[in-house]
Amino acid sequence: MRENLPPGTLVTTLHAIDADTGVFGELRYAVLEQPVGEPGMAEGRDAFAVNSSSGELRSRLTFDYERAKGFQLLVRATDAGNASATVTVRVLVTGEDEYDPIFLSPSFNFEVPEGARKGQSIGRVLATDEDEGADGVVLYSLAKPSPYFAINQTTGTIYLRVDSQPQAGAGHAKREPREMSLEVQARSPLPASRLASAQVTIDVTHTSFGLAPD
């Protein structure tokens, strides 16, 4: 079941079969104490309640995926003759995208060094996400494609798509400082993921990026 649902949410309806007819075929359901749970599963006796006659299993709490990934409980069905059977119920909690990714800085500044070649890294952005599971995975992308730069979607490393292409005829003369800006986005791989943006300013003084050819 999803995290953050209100207490009383229906999880499932348990149904045991008794071949007896009449009163001896009527079953009563109860959650039993289970001292040892499966590794990674929290004890679920206090987290769920079962309707003794219908077998409806409902939550008693609002669950937080970051605190508990699943619960295990033991349910018994008993007939009027006191014959019974038990079943182990495992309820997995699924996460929601609760938190925005957060960049370590709202802006980053990098420089393309003179003579840099295609594929060379010029810097790395980094964002974190407090969600766990798939919602906590951070993927990076450029808000708008660039002919000069690309970003590794998993590491956040910005690299050159082309050689740095020194300005023709510039020699060792002093060059006018030039900069380019990129908007980098961070989000999870799931649809409708929350996202965050950061501004990246790149010094391209030692390139011919963006200049009209002579």
Disulfide bonds with the S-S distance in Angstrom:
none
